[in-house]
């Protein structure tokens, strides 16, 4: 299958105008120290495929997977090969297959995280690298209150839970993974921009409820083309507002990313610690 070059060009254009996607990709790359041209890697939950494409552009052997067939088709249109559909109970790869697995905003969508993590443990080599990006829950978060007030609920985004803090994520991974690095990003002003852009997207094209991200259907592509024109016009202002986050470095961000290694001695089944 040949990648859809027009779709790829559109998605790259949107990516270049997206403060949040660029921050996400940059943080993922920062966590990928030690991953090289000989590494076999899997990205899970990369939305419409642009992050899958960018990861592959940085070298190594890559595979992609997602829970949703339309998302799988969208990713395949962008990267053309090594894309498969997974379920919460099965990742279609053999044991100890990958050197590195990246989970991108997926855990909060899963009814049964433990079963999914058991599969991730199975296909990851002992000592292999796990990078997980999740929404970061913060007590008394003004941003979360704003999202709920304007109708950007967990249900609308297909979230089973609002996210995790570091303690919760560490508990979920239990003794199976050793977290070696963690950090948060996307502070107040960046998130405020995201809220405003999400509301604008809802009004122009209607909300997609209960689904992770935006799948590139024909109608979504038309909306994306309009959005790119708008983002190009307002990007200088968006960029300036996002830089106001530099004034509040003492606050934690609303996205959490961790780097962990799978322990070499593994029990047969994944049971998260309490």
DOBA-656910 format. One line per field, with one value per residue (C-alpha): residue number from 1; x, y, z; residue in one letter. Coordinates in Angstrom, 3 decimals, decimal comma. Layout:
<sites>
resi = (NUM  ...) $
xx = (X  ...) $
yy = (Y  ...) $
zz = (Z  ...) $
resn = (A  ...) $
</sites>
This chain:
<sites>
resi = (1  2  3  4  5  6  7  8  9  10  11  12  13  14  15  16  17  18  19  20  21  22  23  24  25  26  27  28  29  30  31  32  33  34  35  36  37  38  39  40  41  42  43  44  45  46  47  48  49  50  51  52  53  54  55  56  57  58  59  60  61  62  63  64  65  66  67  68  69  70  71  72  73  74  75  76  77  78  79  80  81  82  83  84  85  86  87  88  89  90  91  92  93  94  95  96  97  98  99  100  101  102  103  104  105  106  107  108  109  110  111  112  113  114  115  116  117  118  119  120  121  122  123  124  125  126  127  128  129  130  131  132  133  134  135  136  137  138  139  140  141  142  143  144  145  146  147  148  149  150  151  152  153  154  155  156  157  158  159  160  161  162  163  164  165  166  167  168  169  170  171  172  173  174  175  176  177  178  179  180  181  182  183  184  185  186  187  188  189  190  191  192  193  194  195  196  197  198  199  200  201  202  203  204  205  206  207  208  209  210  211  212  213  214  215  216  217  218  219  220  221  222  223  224  225  226  227  228  229  230  231  232  233  234  235  236  237  238  239  240  241  242  243  244  245  246  247  248  249  250  251  252  253  254  255  256  257  258  259  260  261  262  263  264  265  266  267  268  269  270  271  272  273  274) $
xx = (0,000  1,295  0,933  -1,633  0,693  -2,081  -3,327  0,220  0,861  -2,339  -1,492  2,048  0,633  -1,716  1,078  3,312  0,528  -0,311  1,388  0,131  1,123  4,597  5,047  3,890  6,270  9,216  8,645  8,388  11,661  13,321  12,348  13,706  17,378  19,034  16,541  18,553  18,407  18,496  15,563  12,205  9,469  5,681  3,539  0,065  -2,698  -1,027  -4,359  -4,519  -1,042  1,082  3,027  3,571  5,001  7,297  8,590  9,446  11,240  13,681  14,864  14,467  11,924  8,390  4,969  1,706  -1,515  -4,809  -8,137  -10,308  -10,475  -11,064  -8,039  -5,985  -7,029  -6,155  -2,679  -2,134  -3,001  -0,152  2,608  1,480  2,890  3,233  -0,132  -2,472  -5,575  -5,337  -7,851  -7,556  -6,741  -4,512  -1,653  -0,998  2,724  4,819  6,417  9,475  9,131  9,800  12,722  10,541  6,800  5,239  1,695  0,255  -2,833  -4,447  -4,457  -7,210  -9,454  -9,123  -11,733  -9,150  -5,690  -4,167  -5,055  -3,715  -0,510  -0,141  -0,124  2,349  4,592  4,306  5,418  8,152  11,602  12,856  14,612  12,806  11,733  8,181  7,194  3,686  1,992  -1,222  -3,365  -2,008  -4,603  -4,069  -6,047  -7,955  -7,129  -8,655  -8,173  -10,138  -12,935  -13,016  -13,125  -16,066  -17,856  -17,792  -18,791  -15,395  -16,049  -14,200  -17,110  -16,943  -13,303  -13,867  -12,056  -12,891  -10,956  -9,626  -5,966  -3,268  -0,759  2,729  1,848  -1,186  0,759  3,592  1,086  -0,539  2,788  3,544  6,731  6,790  8,302  10,904  10,225  13,539  12,285  9,077  8,043  4,973  4,351  1,558  0,800  -2,123  -1,849  -1,186  -4,194  -6,340  -5,508  -6,436  -9,830  -10,596  -9,506  -11,520  -14,641  -14,052  -13,648  -16,894  -18,842  -17,475  -17,786  -19,750  -18,327  -16,994  -18,134  -16,679  -13,670  -9,975  -8,714  -9,870  -10,087  -9,407  -12,695  -13,645  -15,713  -12,922  -10,440  -12,649  -12,859  -9,109  -8,403  -10,542  -8,877  -5,400  -6,272  -7,546  -4,575  -2,165  -3,778  -3,893  -0,703  1,498  -0,997  -1,351  2,422  2,768  0,087  1,654  4,964  3,283  3,724  7,359  6,115  4,776  7,604  6,754  3,473  3,074  1,785  -1,450  0,276  2,472  5,073  7,198  10,100  10,296  12,067  10,449  12,007  13,911  12,215  8,501  5,561  3,174  0,337  0,129  -1,343  -0,942  0,206  -2,346) $
yy = (0,000  3,455  6,293  8,982  11,916  14,537  13,344  13,239  16,791  17,981  16,254  17,622  21,104  20,696  19,261  22,263  24,558  22,439  23,514  20,435  17,811  19,275  19,312  15,691  14,531  16,454  14,905  11,419  11,933  13,129  9,847  7,702  7,857  4,573  3,726  3,385  2,185  -1,448  -1,122  -2,723  -0,445  -0,275  2,826  2,346  4,933  7,521  9,025  9,887  8,587  11,713  10,755  7,259  8,882  11,218  8,405  6,315  9,265  9,147  5,645  2,119  -0,554  0,548  -1,027  0,729  -0,509  0,832  -0,370  1,246  -0,047  3,408  4,725  1,766  2,571  6,240  5,368  2,944  5,703  7,755  5,187  2,446  -0,628  -2,513  -1,355  -3,748  -3,673  -4,710  -5,388  -4,849  -8,555  -9,119  -7,382  -9,286  -9,891  -12,709  -12,818  -10,626  -8,970  -5,288  -3,352  -0,301  0,346  3,808  4,225  7,556  8,717  5,275  3,934  6,337  4,826  1,217  -0,555  -3,126  -1,583  -4,630  -7,020  -4,595  -4,101  -7,859  -7,986  -5,114  -6,976  -10,125  -8,541  -6,379  -7,878  -8,282  -5,045  -3,356  0,284  1,467  5,098  6,076  9,436  10,110  13,039  14,267  14,598  17,517  18,354  21,613  21,940  25,096  23,686  20,532  22,627  24,746  21,679  20,229  23,597  23,940  20,329  18,822  15,826  12,535  10,725  12,961  12,002  8,317  8,447  5,769  7,804  11,402  10,362  9,579  11,171  9,692  7,703  6,135  5,278  3,784  1,675  0,528  -0,626  -2,380  -4,418  -5,254  -1,940  0,325  4,001  5,724  9,143  11,149  14,688  16,795  19,335  21,462  24,017  26,395  28,635  25,791  23,924  27,060  27,322  23,661  24,243  27,195  25,317  22,245  24,362  26,026  22,607  21,393  24,348  24,062  20,308  18,835  16,835  13,313  11,657  8,656  8,382  9,003  11,804  12,639  9,918  11,173  10,382  12,366  14,821  15,165  15,922  18,760  20,179  19,772  21,781  24,631  24,324  24,547  27,866  29,194  27,860  29,436  32,832  32,636  30,632  33,628  34,575  30,952  30,567  33,775  32,743  29,304  30,937  32,501  29,058  30,071  32,492  29,599  27,008  26,127  24,485  20,952  20,325  18,636  15,811  13,206  11,094  8,322  6,175  2,687  -0,607  -4,030  -6,072  -9,100  -11,452  -11,436  -13,202  -15,048  -12,546  -8,825  -7,851  -4,184  -3,340  -1,818) $
zz = (0,000  -0,962  1,543  0,704  -0,006  -0,019  3,370  4,722  3,519  5,211  8,495  8,467  7,937  10,889  13,031  12,364  13,606  16,675  19,903  21,768  19,174  18,798  22,569  22,758  20,032  21,493  24,916  23,412  21,554  24,752  26,421  23,563  24,488  23,528  20,774  17,564  13,957  15,088  17,505  16,747  18,101  18,450  18,802  20,255  19,962  17,734  16,636  12,912  12,069  11,973  15,108  13,676  10,560  12,493  14,702  11,638  10,091  13,012  12,145  13,432  12,538  13,437  13,824  14,759  16,315  17,640  19,027  16,359  12,779  11,257  13,141  11,910  8,335  8,856  10,172  7,290  4,806  6,257  6,889  4,436  6,225  9,525  10,887  12,709  14,853  18,506  21,253  24,988  25,282  22,255  20,458  17,188  17,679  19,112  22,564  23,229  19,811  20,563  22,020  22,667  23,011  23,107  24,451  23,344  25,266  25,306  28,875  29,947  27,245  28,426  30,533  31,635  31,812  33,516  30,697  28,103  30,083  30,343  26,535  26,357  28,789  26,665  23,385  24,965  25,422  29,017  29,900  27,000  27,047  27,705  27,169  28,253  27,698  29,650  30,823  34,146  36,901  39,263  42,386  42,050  38,357  36,883  33,378  34,150  35,671  32,502  30,249  32,140  32,253  28,457  27,829  26,984  29,205  29,582  27,941  24,880  24,391  25,092  28,434  30,996  33,566  33,551  33,636  36,165  38,468  38,805  41,921  40,219  37,073  39,101  41,039  37,804  36,375  39,657  39,985  36,288  35,188  36,745  36,002  35,313  34,226  34,368  33,538  32,887  30,148  28,636  31,325  31,799  28,734  26,292  27,658  27,472  23,767  23,311  24,944  22,665  19,533  20,553  20,974  17,605  15,965  17,553  16,239  12,725  12,219  15,108  18,008  17,674  20,861  22,590  20,295  20,797  18,527  15,019  12,372  8,845  7,122  3,998  6,055  8,611  5,832  4,560  8,084  8,536  5,391  6,731  10,133  8,606  6,958  10,287  12,283  9,814  10,407  14,206  14,804  15,729  18,455  19,629  19,772  21,814  24,311  24,756  25,658  28,696  30,273  30,751  33,413  35,526  35,555  39,166  38,086  36,774  33,269  32,257  30,381  32,067  30,289  31,782  30,669  32,203  31,666  31,846  34,624  33,391  35,847  34,992  36,667  34,362  34,624  35,164  38,517  39,337  42,829  45,186) $
resn = (X  X  X  X  X  X  X  X  X  X  X  X  X  X  X  X  X  X  X  X  X  X  X  X  X  X  X  X  X  X  X  X  X  X  X  X  X  X  X  X  X  X  X  X  X  X  X  X  X  X  X  X  X  X  X  X  X  X  X  X  X  X  X  X  X  X  X  X  X  X  X  X  X  X  X  X  X  X  X  X  X  X  X  X  X  X  X  X  X  X  X  X  X  X  X  X  X  X  X  X  X  X  X  X  X  X  X  X  X  X  X  X  X  X  X  X  X  X  X  X  X  X  X  X  X  X  X  X  X  X  X  X  X  X  X  X  X  X  X  X  X  X  X  X  X  X  X  X  X  X  X  X  X  X  X  X  X  X  X  X  X  X  X  X  X  X  X  X  X  X  X  X  X  X  X  X  X  X  X  X  X  X  X  X  X  X  X  X  X  X  X  X  X  X  X  X  X  X  X  X  X  X  X  X  X  X  X  X  X  X  X  X  X  X  X  X  X  X  X  X  X  X  X  X  X  X  X  X  X  X  X  X  X  X  X  X  X  X  X  X  X  X  X  X  X  X  X  X  X  X  X  X  X  X  X  X  X  X  X  X  X  X  X  X  X  X  X  X  X  X  X  X  X  X) $
</sites>
